[in-house]
Amino acid sequence: MRRSTGVAAAVAGAVLADRVYATVVRPWHLDWGASEDEVRRFMPGDEQVADPVTVSTRAVTVDADPGAVWPWLAQLGDGRGGLYSYDFLDRLFGYLRAPSATEVLPQWQAIHAGDVVPLGRGPSWPVTMVDPERFLVLTPVDEPRFAVTWAFGLYPVDRYTTRLVTRVRVRYPVTPLGYLPAQAWDLAAFVMTRRMLLNLKQRAEHLSHQRVLTGEVPGIVVPPRPSRRRMPVGVEQ
């Protein structure tokens, strides 16, 4: 009797945990950082995966113009700029051979539809759509039953602010055996994508700041603070 009660309690707990994850946690991380308008908005590449099982739209505000964000996207890939996520994990699983770049690499700034984003392990990601400083669409998988698109969109808010939005659309066969692996994949993708967005934000903001300091682009110039040195009596400052 006690064993049956324990099993029933375990099953009930698992069902409750699954419901909490499905109704609270999963919707939150699938749309992490994104507004309702961004979630509803059409993005380039959406048409490539019809009837997706999962759609995630995640976003971050970058205090820089699109021109400071784009170079990091253009140089994505192993042997190039990296993936900007948790490098130790990407290197552990063989996707990267070196840490992600912290500087713009001029030799990797030309990216076109038909190119690929190389990975150290596994197939490279084909580039299917490109509009510099506006969007980049990758198609990691394109098969009749299983397809994935990964889009990056840059949406200016004002002269000095950009919304960096990423969208993943996935189609796969829905089976009872595939339920748990799919949930685990969703959660892992969120963890890596969130770190990637935050690292891209940091790099773009640093690049923007450096460009303003060097005069490469116009920006907000902060005037020096007035001197607090006390002047001799009778001498005007």
N, C-alpha and C positions, 0 to 999 in steps of 0.2 A: 504493500500500500504506500509506504513512504517513497519507494522508488518511483511508482507511478505518479505520485504527487509532485515529486521533484522534476520528472520529465515534463509533466504538464506545465509546471511553473517556468521551466526553461523555454519551452515552446512559446508560451504566452509572452515571456520577456523578449524573445527573438522577434516575434510578430510586432510587439509594441515598438521595439527599437527600429525595425524596418519602416514602420509607419511614420515615426518621428523623422527618420532620415529622408523618406520619400516626400513628406509634406512640408518639412521645415528646412532641413540642412541642404538637401539637393537643390531646391529652387534658389536658395541663397547663393550657393557657390556657382551654379550655372550662369547666373546673371550678376556676378560679383562686380561691383563698381559701376555698373551700367544703369542708365536711366530708363524709364519706361519707353521713352521715344526711341532710344538707341536699340532697345530690345526689339521693338516693332519695325524699325527702319530696315528697308532693303539694303543689302550690302553687295558689292560685286562678288560674284562667285556663288551666290545663293542658288542661282538657277542650275548649277552643276550637280547638285544632289537633291533630287526630287523626293518627296515623302521621307524626310529624315526621321530617324527614331529619336535622336538627341540633337538639340541645338543649344550651344552655349554662346553667350555674348558677354564679354568681360571688358572692362575699360578702366582707364586711369587718366587723370588730368596732368598734363605736362606743362610746366611753366616755360615754354619755349615755342617757337614757330615750327611748322612742319619741316622746314629746311634743316632744323637741328635734330629732328627725329629720324628722317628718312635714311641718312647714311648708315645708321646702325641696322636698319632692316635690309638695306641693299647688300650688306656684307654678311648676312646670315650664312652659317654653315661650318662644317668641320674643315680645318685648314684655312678658314677665312676669319670672320669675326666671332664665330661661336654661336651659342644659343642663348646666352645671357640669363640662364636660369641657375639652378644649383649645379655648378660645374662639377663638383665632386660626384654627384649622382650621374650626370651625363658621361663623365669619364669612366666611372665604375661600370656602367652598362655598355661602354664602347662607342657611344655616339660622338664623343669629342676626344681628341688626342692632346689637347692643350686648353688652358683656361680661355674664357671668352675675352675678346679684346677690350681694352679700355681707351682705345683711340681709333679714329677713323682711318681706314686703310684704303688709300686712293686706288690701288690696283684692283679692288673688288667693288667699285662703285657702279659699274655698268651691269645692270641686270635687266633681262628681257624675257618676255614670254617664250617658252621653249628651252630656257636654261633649267638647271637643277640646283637645289640647295643640297650640297653633299653632306652625308653623314658617315661617320667612321664605320658604323655597323648597320647593316640593313640597307634597304633600297633608299636612294636619294629621293628628295621631294621635288617633283616637277613644278616649275613655275608656269602657271597658266594665264595669269593676267597681271599686268604691271602698268601703273600710271605714276611716275615719280612724284613724290611728296603728296600723293593722294591715296593710293591703295596698292597692296600686293596680295595676290592670291596664290596659294600653294595647293596642290592636289596630291597629298601623300598616297592615297589609295583611290583607284578608279576601276572598279569591277562591277559586274551586273548586280551582285548581291551585297557587296560590301564596298562602300565608298566614303571618302573623307575629303572635305575641303577645309582649308584654314586661311581665313582672310584677315588682313590687317588694314584698317582704315584710319586716315588722319583727317580730323575735322577741326578746322580753326574755330576758336571761340572768339578771339580778338587777335590783335597784332602780336601779342606775346604769350598766347595760351593755345594749346592744342588738346583735343580729346583723342587719345590713342585707343581705338576700339578693335578688339579681336573677336572673330566669330568662327566657331567650328561647327560644321554640320556633318552628322554621321548617319549612315544607313547600314544596318546589319540585320541578319536574320534573328528574329526574336524567338528564343526557345527557353524553356525552364532551366536548362543547364547553363545557358549563357547569361542568366540574370545577375548572379553575383559577380562574375568577371566584369560585366559591363559597368556595374556600380563601382567596383574597385578602380576600373580604368577612368571613369568620370572623376573620381576623387583625386587620383594621382595626376590627371591632366590639370585639374584646378591648382593643385599645389605648385606644379612646375610653371604653369602659365602665369599665375599671380606673381611669382618671383621674377619671371621674365619681364612682365610689364613694369614692375617696380625698378628693376635694373635698367631697362630702357629709359624710363623716366629720369633716373639719376644721371645716366650718361648724356642724354639730350640736354638736360638743364645745365650740366657742366659745360658741354660744348657751346651752348648758347651764351653762357656767361663769358667764356673765353673769347668768343667772337666779338662780343661787345667791348671787352677790355682792349682787344687789339685793333678795334675800329673797323673790323671786317664787315660788320653789319651795324646799323644804327640801333641804339637801345636807350634805356633810361639811365642817365648819368647822375649818380648821387654826388652832390656837391660836398666838398670837404667840410668837416666841422670847424666852426670858428675857434681860433686859438683862445685858450683860457689863461694864457700868460698875462700876468698883471703888468700894465704899463706904468712907467714912472709918472709921478704926479706932474701935471702940467703938460704932458705929451699926449697928443691925440693919436688914437689907433688908426 
